[in-house]
């Protein structure tokens, strides 16, 4: 079996998650978090649209983890992202982590916003 090491550039993969926390690129972050080409930081949640809009021109899609279960995004968030030309995909936070990691490993232009499980 041959293993090939992946380079993630400035974006970091999700290493793990649990009740109230995420581990991204080896760094433990409690509460909601956003990560992408410009780094990893705390996030204000679904009402914090400006943080996600900052990805305009950097990413094609932002995966939004809505916690333990998938939930609809607020209309204002979906509309703002569409206007900015950024795709947005809501899913459960565990599914969002997995999807982000796979597409990141393929070199895709993706970002991730997560609510804790």
ABEGO torsion letter per residue (X at the ends): XBBBBBBAEABBBBAEBBBGBBBBGGBBBBEBBBBBAAEBBBBAEAABAAAAAAABGABABBBBBAEABBBBBBAAAAAAAAAAGBBBBBBBAAAAAAAAAAAAAAGBBBBBBBBBX
